């Protein structure tokens, strides 16, 4: 029993140590936002028109929506963005939404529905860790 306890304790410490590495906005978080959110949450996008939330830059992300901040540095639990991407909010506002991107004459168009979108648990945890670490512009 003692042997198993130490094996489990060692595994937990290793997992905790690995998850405690500093998460970078520039190289970790921003690529996720650009690949999954920018299509709607940039100027001219449907999500931007509805909420005023843009992922075009760090300062835009930190500014939040026209209704208020979506990130509370140091608290992923209190951050609306994290709750939305972890699908812990009302299903009508969880992110990313279902959408299809079509290309016509070298332009992309977004149509509602058809393809369900969600971030991987790795990506959502990475963003949550970044927020918990202070949501730095690093």
PECOR-V573486 format. One record per pair of residues at least 4 apart in sequence whose ideal C-beta (glycine too) atoms are under 7 Angstrom apart, sorted by the first residue. I is the first residue (numbers start at 1). GAP is how many residues later the second one is. D is the distance in Angstrom with one decimal. If there is no record, write none. Layout:
I;GAP;D  I;GAP;D
//
This chain:
1;4;6.4  2;4;6.6  3;4;6.5  4;4;6.2  5;4;6.1  6;4;6.1  7;4;6.4  8;4;6.4  9;4;6.4  10;4;6.3  11;4;6.3  12;4;6.1  13;4;6.1  14;4;6.4  15;4;6.3  16;4;6.2  19;110;6.4  22;111;6.4  23;5;4.9  23;6;6.6  23;103;5.8  23;106;4.9  23;107;4.0  23;110;5.9  24;4;4.8  24;114;5.1  25;4;4.8  25;5;5.7  25;33;5.7  25;105;6.5  25;111;6.5  25;112;5.7  25;113;5.6  26;4;5.7  26;112;6.5  28;98;5.5  28;102;6.7  29;4;6.3  29;97;6.7  29;98;5.7  29;101;5.0  30;4;6.0  31;4;6.1  32;4;6.0  32;87;6.8  32;91;4.9  32;94;6.9  32;95;6.6  33;4;4.7  33;5;6.5  33;22;4.2  33;28;7.0  34;4;4.8  34;21;6.9  36;60;5.5  36;81;6.9  36;83;6.0  37;4;4.8  37;18;4.7  37;59;6.4  38;4;4.9  38;17;5.3  39;6;6.4  39;62;6.3  39;71;6.0  40;5;4.4  40;6;5.1  40;7;3.4  40;8;7.0  40;57;7.0  40;70;6.4  41;4;5.8  41;6;4.3  41;7;5.4  41;12;5.2  41;13;5.6  41;14;4.8  42;6;5.9  42;12;5.7  42;13;6.7  42;14;5.2  43;5;5.8  43;11;6.4  43;13;7.0  44;4;6.9  45;4;6.9  46;4;6.5  46;64;6.2  47;4;6.0  47;6;6.4  48;4;6.6  48;5;6.5  48;6;5.4  51;14;4.3  51;15;6.6  52;13;5.0  52;14;3.5  53;11;6.5  53;12;4.4  53;17;6.6  54;6;4.1  55;5;6.5  55;6;5.6  56;4;5.0  58;4;6.3  58;79;4.6  59;4;6.1  61;10;6.7  62;9;6.1  62;73;6.9  64;4;5.6  64;5;4.0  64;6;4.4  64;7;7.0  65;5;6.2  70;9;6.5  70;10;4.4  70;11;4.1  71;8;4.9  71;10;5.5  71;60;5.8  71;64;5.2  72;6;4.3  72;7;4.9  73;58;6.7  73;61;4.9  73;62;4.1  74;58;6.5  74;60;5.5  75;4;6.2  75;56;7.0  76;6;4.4  76;52;3.9  76;55;4.2  76;56;5.0  79;4;6.9  79;52;5.1  80;4;6.1  81;4;6.4  82;4;6.0  82;45;6.4  82;46;5.1  82;49;5.9  83;5;4.4  83;6;5.1  84;5;5.3  84;9;6.4  84;10;5.6  84;11;4.4  85;10;5.5  85;34;5.4  85;39;5.2  85;42;6.4  86;38;5.2  87;7;4.5  87;31;6.9  89;4;5.3  89;5;5.5  96;21;3.9  96;22;6.7  97;20;6.7  98;14;7.0  98;15;5.2  98;16;6.6  98;17;6.2  98;18;5.0  98;19;6.2  99;11;5.3  99;12;6.5  99;13;5.9  99;16;6.5  99;18;6.6  100;11;4.7  100;14;4.1  100;15;5.1  101;7;5.4  101;9;5.8  102;7;5.2  102;9;6.3  103;4;6.9  103;5;5.4  104;5;6.1  119;4;4.1  119;5;5.0  121;4;6.0  122;4;6.3  123;4;6.6  124;4;6.2  125;4;6.1  126;4;6.5  127;4;6.5  128;4;6.2  129;4;6.1  130;5;6.1  131;4;5.0
//
